[in-house]
Amino acid sequence: MAVQDSVKALADLGFTNLEAEIYSFLIQESPATGYRIAQAIGKPAANTYKAIQTLEQKGAIIVEDGTSRMCRAVSSDELLTRLSREFESKRSLAHQSLSHLNQSSPDDRIYQIRSKEQVFQRSREMISGAQKVVLGVIIGPFTTHFADELLAATTRGVDIALKSDHAIRIEGVEIVPDETQDWGGQTLQLVIDGDQTLVAGFDSKGNLTQAIWSRNPVLAITHHKGLASSLCLTSLANRIEEGAGSKRIARTLASLRLASDTPGFRRIPS
């Protein structure tokens, strides 16, 4: 089972199945000849020798400079560290190349997001681009996926208010506790600057069930109004339960974040 897991992990990193099998074998049995490897993994010798050459070029194995051509796997730490550096170098080059392309203009369509990780990445991108205000509903444990982006946004002066079912704390972020979960406890919602909105639902195990993202101005502003009202009313209910005086209640009511103050409001057709 461990070998199968290793083969799959390497295949996910771009190795062919044969290359992954050879490397996994050599991790346990180095050094070995190409013929011995082919016998051990039950693959044709010609294919095995060709894959050994590729693995040597990739720096995954080293081959003896002699007649026996004994093969040895480099350590997994060495291999993964080098792969990580290569990936980062390629990622940086791709980022530079893509940044020179014209960005497509925003549209008002509603898009489905199928991957949980893509939901988190889209959320991070949205928060990183926030200019004025971020409102949301967040499942407490999910906060770690974009806590850094939230903190960075507050240092830029972005107003952030989130309703959460957990007692969490992020410097500069207003967290409104709501354990009733009448908004659907397994929901992630974000609306940024009244300009773009994301809603994602999860089952009880945290698996993504459905998610949408849009820069439709009417939808985003409507979502902003709904979240702003919900945050204000929940805060007001908490203040009343705490026995707050009239001045504190008045300040809470005055904290309503008006949609007309957002950049997205200006995009609504008049």
C-alpha angles and dihedrals in degrees: 000000000000091000091049090050090050092050091050092046092052092045088055087056092056103270118133115244090252093051090048092050092050093048092046090051093048092049086065103030109032128183105041138145122247090249091053091049093050091051094047096051095036098238131133112274094231092055091044094052091050092050090048089057090051092048090050090052089049090053092240094121138020123220127212114251094230144079096281093053093208113194127218128184118231113234117279090239091055092046096047093045091054092045089051092052092047092049092049091050092050091044091053092049092048091049091053092047095046094046089066092060120093112260114236114249118254119261135194099243124123114236130201119227114206103183128071091213090051089053089056093045092048089049091052091050092048094050092044090056096046115127106179120355140014121190125179156145114236138185105232099235091050091064092086090066093069107012091117092053091049092050092048091050092054090054087056089056096256114156108231128186124171133180112218140178090216132064099248132159130208118170111255095007121113108226114193110199117221116168093171090079090203085150091063112277094224095058132109115198130175133172117183123202089332083283108096134020139197129191123180130176126205134190124236090276093054096254117145112253101173139344136181134187128190145165092203101142096214093048093046094049092046090051090047091053092049095049094042091053093044093050092048095047093046090050090048092051090050091050092050091049089051089054095247119181126244095266093054091047090050090052090051092052090047090055092074107130105228118220090219089068094060128096090234092061089070090060094062109106110249 
